[in-house]
Amino acid sequence: MTAADVIGKLTAPLKRKIQAMMARALVTAVTDTGFLQRVQVKGFAGQERDAIEKFQSYGFTSNPQDGAEGLLLALGGDPAHSVLILVDDGRYRLKGLARGEVAAYTDEGAYFWFKRSMKIECRSNTFKFQGASHELMDQLVQLADQVDSIANFLSTTTTNTMFGPMKLNNFADFATIKTAVDGIVTALTGLKGS
């Protein structure tokens, strides 16, 4: 037996413990009722573990879909005391970000995308401000009132045509424009009230 064999034999338990400290795992269930989420995971070697704590960064939280991947850490090399960190899901991840950009996204396609040049892009079917400053809401409602005033002015104003004076609201597209403006006014007024 060579010296390398002896060292290999002596360090084999330590090597196995180190190798068992970190593994990739698939999320198979989530319980989101306690201080920390508890997840059920399935390791790539087929082992399943239940009630594993999922650690998240302060101020950020998510409830991943089944099939999301994370890193399973066996604290102190003890698989009985494992935690899941860095959960990601490439199926839904927003792609095409430039270097330095940040995004938060859902599996349904909603997202906040913090872009270069201090631009923010948001995609959502419904966007609701909670506790937004009254100043912002007041400015939005004032803008809506101004747009509504312009639309009302256009609806009562006449223009000279080759057929003589005509009200602008006689034009076919005016009703569509007026309906859109009324919708904006209603939406902005509703934002202020919520």
MITOR-308096 format. One record per residue: x, y, z of N, C-alpha, C in turn; residue in three letters. Coordinates in steps of 0.1 Angstrom, whole numbers, plus 2048, in hexadecimal, padded with zeros to 3 digits. Layout:
REM residues N
> X/Y/Z/X/Y/Z/X/Y/Z/ALA
...
END
This chain:
REM residues 194
> 809/7F4/800/800/800/800/809/80C/800/MET
> 806/815/7F7/80E/822/7F6/80A/82C/800/THR
> 812/837/801/80E/842/80A/801/849/805/ALA
> 800/84A/7F8/7F4/850/7F3/7E8/848/7F6/ALA
> 7E9/83B/7F6/7DE/832/7F9/7DA/833/808/ASP
> 7E4/834/810/7E1/836/81F/7DA/843/821/VAL
> 7DF/84E/81B/7D9/85B/81D/7CB/85B/817/ILE
> 7C9/855/80C/7BC/854/806/7B2/84D/80F/GLY
> 7B7/842/815/7AE/83A/81E/7AB/842/82A/LYS
> 7B4/849/830/7B2/851/83C/7A9/85D/839/LEU
> 7AA/863/82D/7A2/86F/82A/795/86C/823/THR
> 792/860/820/786/85C/819/779/860/820/ALA
> 778/85E/82D/76C/862/834/76A/871/833/PRO
> 775/879/835/775/887/834/771/88B/826/LEU
> 776/885/81C/773/888/80E/764/886/80B/LYS
> 75E/87B/810/750/878/80E/748/882/815/ARG
> 74C/886/821/744/890/829/744/89E/821/LYS
> 750/8A1/81C/750/8AE/815/748/8AD/808/ILE
> 749/8A2/801/741/8A1/7F5/732/8A1/7F8/GLN
> 72E/89C/803/720/89B/807/71A/8A9/80C/ALA
> 723/8B2/80E/71F/8BF/814/716/8C8/80A/MET
> 718/8C6/7FD/711/8CE/7F4/70C/8C6/7E8/MET
> 700/8C8/7E4/6FA/8C0/7D9/6EF/8C9/7D3/ALA
> 6ED/8C6/7C6/6E1/8CC/7BF/6D5/8C5/7C3/ARG
> 6CA/8CC/7C3/6BD/8C5/7C7/6B1/8CC/7C0/ALA
> 6A7/8C5/7BD/69B/8CA/7B7/690/8CC/7C2/LEU
> 689/8D7/7C2/67E/8DA/7CB/672/8D1/7C7/VAL
> 66C/8CA/7D0/661/8C2/7CD/654/8C6/7D5/THR
> 656/8CE/7DF/64B/8D4/7E7/650/8DF/7F0/ALA
> 647/8E9/7F3/64B/8F4/7FB/640/8F7/806/VAL
> 644/8F9/812/63B/8FE/81D/63F/90C/820/THR
> 636/915/81E/63A/924/820/632/92A/82B/ASP
> 632/924/837/62A/929/842/632/92D/84E/THR
> 63E/929/84F/646/92C/85B/650/938/859/GLY
> 659/939/862/663/944/861/66C/941/855/PHE
> 670/935/853/677/931/847/66F/927/83F/LEU
> 670/927/832/669/91D/82A/66F/910/82C/GLN
> 667/906/82C/66B/8F8/82C/669/8F2/81F/ARG
> 672/8EB/819/671/8E5/80C/674/8D6/80D/VAL
> 66E/8CF/803/671/8C1/801/679/8C1/7F4/GLN
> 684/8BA/7F4/68D/8BA/7E9/691/8AC/7E5/VAL
> 695/8AB/7D8/69A/89E/7D3/6A7/8A1/7CD/LYS
> 6B1/89A/7D2/6BF/89B/7CE/6C1/895/7C0/GLY
> 6CB/899/7B9/6CD/893/7AC/6D2/884/7AD/PHE
> 6D6/880/7B9/6D9/872/7BB/6CC/86A/7BE/ALA
> 6C1/871/7BF/6B4/86A/7C1/6AF/86B/7D0/GLY
> 6B8/86F/7D9/6B4/870/7E7/6AA/87B/7E9/GLN
> 6A0/879/7F2/696/883/7F5/697/887/803/GLU
> 695/894/805/696/89A/813/68A/8A3/815/ARG
> 684/8A3/821/678/8AA/824/67B/8B5/82F/ASP
> 673/8BF/82F/674/8CA/83A/682/8D0/83A/ALA
> 688/8D2/82F/695/8D9/82E/692/8E8/82F/ILE
> 69A/8EF/837/699/8FE/838/69E/904/82B/GLU
> 697/90E/825/69B/915/819/69F/923/81D/LYS
> 6AC/926/81C/6B1/933/820/6B0/93D/814/PHE
> 6AB/949/817/6AA/953/80C/6B1/960/811/GLN
> 6B4/969/808/6BA/975/80B/6B0/97F/812/SER
> 6B5/987/81B/6AD/990/822/6A6/999/818/TYR
> 699/99B/81A/691/9A4/812/68C/99E/805/GLY
> 68F/992/802/68B/98B/7F6/685/97E/7FA/PHE
> 67A/97A/7F4/674/96D/7F7/66E/968/7EA/THR
> 66D/95B/7E9/667/954/7DE/662/947/7E2/SER
> 658/942/7DB/652/935/7DD/654/92D/7D0/ASN
> 65F/926/7CF/662/920/7C2/658/914/7BE/PRO
> 657/913/7B1/64F/908/7AB/656/8FB/7AD/GLN
> 64F/8F0/7AD/655/8E3/7AD/65E/8E2/7A0/ASP
> 66A/8DC/7A2/674/8DB/797/67E/8E6/797/GLY
> 67D/8F0/7A0/688/8FA/7A1/694/8F3/7A7/ALA
> 6A0/8F8/7A4/6AC/8F2/7A9/6B2/8FB/7B4/GLU
> 6B9/8F5/7BD/6C0/8FC/7C7/6CC/8F4/7CC/GLY
> 6D4/8FB/7D5/6E0/8F4/7DA/6DC/8EF/7E8/LEU
> 6DE/8E2/7EB/6DB/8DC/7F7/6E8/8DB/7FF/LEU
> 6E9/8E2/80B/6F5/8E2/813/6F2/8D9/81F/LEU
> 6FB/8D0/822/6FB/8C8/82E/704/8CF/838/ALA
> 6FE/8D6/841/706/8DE/84B/70E/8D5/854/LEU
> 71B/8D8/855/724/8CF/85C/726/8C1/856/GLY
> 722/8C0/849/723/8B3/843/718/8A9/847/GLY
> 70E/8AE/84E/703/8A5/853/6F7/8A7/84B/ASP
> 6F4/89D/842/6E8/89E/839/6DB/8A0/841/PRO
> 6DB/89C/84E/6CE/89E/856/6CC/8AC/859/ALA
> 6D6/8B5/858/6D5/8C3/85A/6D8/8CA/84D/HIS
> 6D0/8C9/843/6D2/8CF/836/6CA/8DB/835/SER
> 6CE/8E5/82D/6C7/8F1/829/6C8/8F3/81A/VAL
> 6BE/8F9/814/6BD/8FC/806/6C0/90B/804/LEU
> 6C9/90E/7FB/6CC/91C/7F7/6CC/91E/7E8/ILE
> 6CD/92A/7E4/6CE/92E/7D6/6C5/926/7CC/LEU
> 6B8/927/7CF/6AE/920/7C6/6AC/929/7BA/VAL
> 6AC/922/7AE/6AB/928/7A1/6A2/91F/799/ASP
> 69C/925/78E/694/91D/785/696/923/777/ASP
> 69E/91C/770/6A2/920/762/696/920/759/GLY
> 68B/918/75C/67F/918/753/679/926/752/ARG
> 67A/92E/75D/672/93A/75D/67B/947/75F/TYR
> 688/944/760/691/950/762/691/959/757/ARG
> 691/966/75A/691/971/750/69F/970/74A/LEU
> 69F/970/73C/6AC/96E/735/6AF/97B/72E/LYS
> 6BC/97D/72A/6C0/988/722/6C4/994/72A/GLY
> 6C7/993/737/6CB/99E/73F/6D9/9A3/73B/LEU
> 6DB/9B0/73B/6E9/9B5/738/6F1/9B4/746/ALA
> 6FE/9B5/745/706/9B4/751/702/9BF/75A/ARG
> 700/9BC/767/6FC/9C5/771/6ED/9C7/773/GLY
> 6E5/9C1/76A/6D7/9C2/76C/6D2/9B8/776/GLU
> 6C6/9BB/77C/6C0/9B2/786/6B1/9B1/783/VAL
> 6AB/9A5/785/69D/9A3/782/697/99A/78D/ALA
> 68A/99C/78F/682/993/798/677/98F/78E/ALA
> 674/982/78F/66A/97C/785/662/971/78B/TYR
> 657/96E/784/64E/963/788/64D/959/77D/THR
> 648/94D/780/646/943/776/63B/947/76C/ASP
> 633/951/76F/628/956/766/62D/960/75C/GLU
> 639/965/75E/63F/96F/755/63E/97D/75A/GLY
> 639/980/766/63A/98D/76C/648/98F/770/ALA
> 64D/99C/76F/65A/99F/774/65C/9AE/777/TYR
> 667/9B0/77F/66D/9BE/780/67B/9BC/77B/PHE
> 67F/9C5/772/68C/9C3/76C/693/9D1/76D/TRP
> 69E/9D1/776/6A5/9DD/778/6B0/9DD/76D/PHE
> 6AF/9E6/764/6B7/9E6/758/6C3/9F1/759/LYS
> 6CB/9F1/750/6D6/9FA/74F/6D0/A08/74D/ARG
> 6D8/A13/750/6D4/A21/74E/6C8/A24/758/SER
> 6C7/A1D/763/6BD/A1F/76D/6AF/A1E/768/MET
> 6AC/A15/75F/69F/A12/75A/699/A06/761/LYS
> 68C/A06/764/685/9FB/76A/67A/9F7/760/ILE
> 67A/9EA/75D/66F/9E5/755/667/9DB/75D/GLU
> 65A/9DC/75C/651/9D4/764/647/9CE/75B/CYS
> 644/9C1/75D/639/9BA/755/630/9B3/75F/ARG
> 623/9B7/75D/619/9B1/766/60B/9B4/760/SER
> 602/9AB/763/5F4/9AE/75F/5EE/9B8/768/ASN
> 5F1/9B8/774/5EC/9C2/77E/5F8/9C8/786/THR
> 5F8/9D5/788/603/9DB/78F/5FC/9E3/79A/PHE
> 5FF/9E0/7A7/5F8/9E8/7B2/603/9EE/7BB/LYS
> 601/9FB/7BD/60A/A01/7C7/604/9FF/7D5/PHE
> 60C/9FC/7DE/608/9FB/7EC/610/A06/7F4/GLN
> 609/A0F/7FA/60F/A19/802/618/A23/7F9/GLY
> 614/A24/7EC/61C/A2D/7E4/61A/A3C/7E9/ALA
> 624/A44/7E6/623/A52/7EB/617/A59/7E5/SER
> 610/A61/7ED/605/A68/7E7/60A/A72/7DC/HIS
> 616/A77/7DD/61B/A80/7D3/61B/A79/7C6/GLU
> 620/A6D/7C5/620/A66/7B8/612/A64/7B3/LEU
> 609/A5F/7BC/5FB/A5D/7B8/5F4/A6A/7B3/MET
> 5F7/A75/7BB/5F1/A82/7B7/5F6/A86/7A9/ASP
> 603/A84/7A6/608/A88/799/602/A7F/78E/GLN
> 600/A72/791/5F9/A6A/787/5EB/A6E/784/LEU
> 5E4/A71/78F/5D6/A75/78D/5D5/A83/786/VAL
> 5DE/A8C/789/5DF/A99/782/5E1/A96/773/GLN
> 5EA/A8D/770/5ED/A8A/762/5E0/A84/75C/LEU
> 5DA/A7B/763/5CD/A76/75D/5C3/A80/75B/ALA
> 5C2/A8A/764/5B8/A95/762/5BC/A9D/756/ASP
> 5C9/AA0/754/5CD/AA8/749/5CA/AA0/73C/GLN
> 5CC/A93/73B/5C9/A8B/72F/5BA/A8B/72D/VAL
> 5B2/A8A/738/5A4/A8A/737/59F/A98/731/ASP
> 5A5/AA3/736/5A1/AB0/732/5A4/AB2/723/SER
> 5AF/AAD/71E/5B3/AAD/710/5A8/AA5/708/ILE
> 5A5/A99/70D/59B/A91/706/58E/A98/705/ALA
> 589/A9E/710/57D/AA5/711/57D/AB1/707/ASN
> 588/AB9/707/58A/AC4/6FE/588/ABF/6EF/PHE
> 58F/AB4/6EC/58E/AAF/6DE/580/AAB/6DB/LEU
> 578/AA6/6E5/56B/AA1/6E2/561/AAD/6DF/SER
> 564/AB9/6E4/55B/AC4/6E2/560/ACE/6D7/THR
> 56C/ACC/6D2/572/AD5/6C9/56E/AD1/6BB/THR
> 56C/ADC/6B3/569/AD9/6A5/575/ADD/69C/THR
> 576/AD8/691/581/ADB/687/57A/ADD/67A/THR
> 581/AE5/672/57C/AE8/664/581/ADD/65B/ASN
> 578/AD7/654/57B/ACD/64A/576/AD2/63D/THR
> 578/ACB/632/573/ACE/625/564/ACD/625/MET
> 55E/AC6/62F/550/AC5/630/54A/ACF/63A/PHE
> 552/AD8/63F/54E/AE2/648/552/ADE/656/GLY
> 54E/AE6/661/552/AE3/66E/54D/AD5/673/PRO
> 556/ACD/679/552/AC0/67F/558/ABF/68D/MET
> 551/AB9/696/556/AB6/6A3/561/AAB/6A1/LYS
> 56C/AAC/6A9/576/AA2/6A8/572/A94/6AC/LEU
> 568/A94/6B5/563/A87/6B9/55B/A7F/6AF/ASN
> 559/A86/6A3/552/A7F/698/55C/A75/691/ASN
> 569/A77/693/572/A6E/68D/571/A60/693/PHE
> 573/A56/68A/571/A48/68F/57A/A44/69A/ALA
> 586/A48/69A/590/A44/6A4/58E/A4B/6B2/ASP
> 586/A56/6B2/585/A5E/6BE/57F/A55/6C9/PHE
> 575/A4E/6C7/56E/A45/6D1/578/A3C/6D7/ALA
> 581/A36/6CF/58B/A2D/6D4/595/A34/6DD/THR
> 599/A40/6D9/5A3/A48/6E0/59D/A4C/6EE/ILE
> 590/A51/6ED/589/A56/6F9/588/A4A/703/LYS
> 584/A3E/6FE/583/A33/707/590/A2F/70E/THR
> 59B/A30/706/5A8/A2D/70C/5AC/A37/717/ALA
> 5A9/A44/714/5AC/A4F/71D/5A4/A4D/72A/VAL
> 597/A4A/728/58E/A48/734/593/A3C/73C/ASP
> 599/A31/736/59E/A26/73D/5AB/A2A/745/GLY
> 5B3/A32/73F/5BF/A37/746/5BB/A3F/752/ILE
> 5B1/A48/751/5AD/A50/75C/5A7/A48/767/VAL
> 59F/A3E/763/599/A35/76D/5A4/A2D/775/THR
> 5AE/A28/76D/5B9/A20/773/5C1/A28/77D/ALA
> 5C5/A34/779/5CD/A3D/781/5C6/A41/78D/LEU
> 5B9/A44/78C/5B1/A48/797/5AF/A3D/7A1/THR
> 5AE/A31/79B/5AD/A25/7A4/5BA/A22/7AB/GLY
> 5C5/A25/7A5/5D2/A23/7AC/5D3/A2C/7B8/LEU
> 5CE/A38/7B6/5CF/A42/7C2/5C6/A3D/7CD/LYS
> 5BB/A37/7CA/5B2/A32/7D4/5B6/A26/7DB/GLY
> 5C0/A1E/7D5/5C4/A11/7DB/5CF/A13/7E5/SER
END
